[in-house]
Amino acid sequence: MDSPSIDVAYIAGLAKLELTAEEAERFTRDLGQVLDYVAQLEKWDTTGVEPMYHPLPVYDALRADTPSPGLSLDAALANAPAQADSQFRVPKVVESAH
């Protein structure tokens, strides 16, 4: 099967990359090798093979999402560097639009 030709200069232009002639030739050769490898993979019979997202089993290491009581107001504000009216005080970071 013949490999399709890849216009590396066009792709580089889309990516706003400037390539030398030597780089364009090297990338053309490298991308051709990738396409040749993909063509080899297309020859494999994958009938009955279940699709997977990861080649190894992945186990969920997160705890169960169960509701639990939160912090009391006093506990939440205990280490706050500044507080007022039972709220955290933070520096102003946005200027007024007016």
SVG drawing of the C-alpha trace seen along z (x, -y; Angstrom):
<svg xmlns="http://www.w3.org/2000/svg" viewBox="-25 -55 43 67">
<polyline fill="none" stroke="black" stroke-width="0.4" points="0.0,0.0 1.4,-3.4 1.7,-6.0 -0.3,-9.2 2.0,-12.2 2.0,-14.6 2.3,-18.4 4.5,-19.2 4.9,-22.8 1.1,-23.3 0.7,-21.7 3.6,-23.9 1.8,-26.9 -1.4,-26.0 0.6,-25.7 2.5,-29.0 5.8,-27.2 8.7,-28.1 10.6,-25.0 13.9,-24.8 14.0,-22.5 15.9,-20.0 13.3,-20.0 10.5,-19.6 12.2,-16.7 12.9,-15.0 9.3,-15.5 7.9,-14.2 9.9,-11.1 9.0,-10.7 5.2,-11.2 5.4,-8.7 6.8,-6.1 4.0,-6.8 1.4,-6.3 3.2,-3.1 2.9,-1.8 -0.8,-2.6 -1.3,-0.8 0.3,2.3 -2.0,2.1 -5.0,1.9 -4.2,5.4 -4.9,7.0 -8.2,8.7 -9.8,7.1 -13.2,8.8 -14.6,9.5 -11.9,7.5 -13.6,5.2 -12.5,1.6 -10.5,0.3 -9.3,-3.0 -6.2,-1.7 -4.2,1.5 -4.1,2.3 -6.9,2.6 -7.7,-0.7 -9.0,-0.7 -10.9,-3.6 -9.0,-4.7 -11.4,-7.4 -13.6,-7.1 -17.4,-6.7 -19.2,-10.0 -21.3,-10.0 -22.6,-13.1 -21.1,-14.0 -21.3,-17.0 -19.2,-20.0 -17.2,-22.3 -18.9,-24.5 -18.6,-28.3 -16.2,-28.7 -14.0,-25.8 -13.9,-27.2 -12.9,-30.7 -10.5,-29.5 -7.4,-30.0 -8.6,-32.8 -6.1,-35.7 -8.9,-38.2 -12.6,-37.8 -15.6,-40.1 -19.3,-39.4 -18.8,-35.6 -17.1,-35.8 -13.6,-35.5 -12.0,-38.9 -10.0,-38.9 -8.2,-41.7 -10.0,-43.4 -8.7,-42.0 -11.2,-43.4 -11.5,-47.1 -14.9,-48.7 -16.0,-48.9 -17.5,-52.4"/>
</svg>
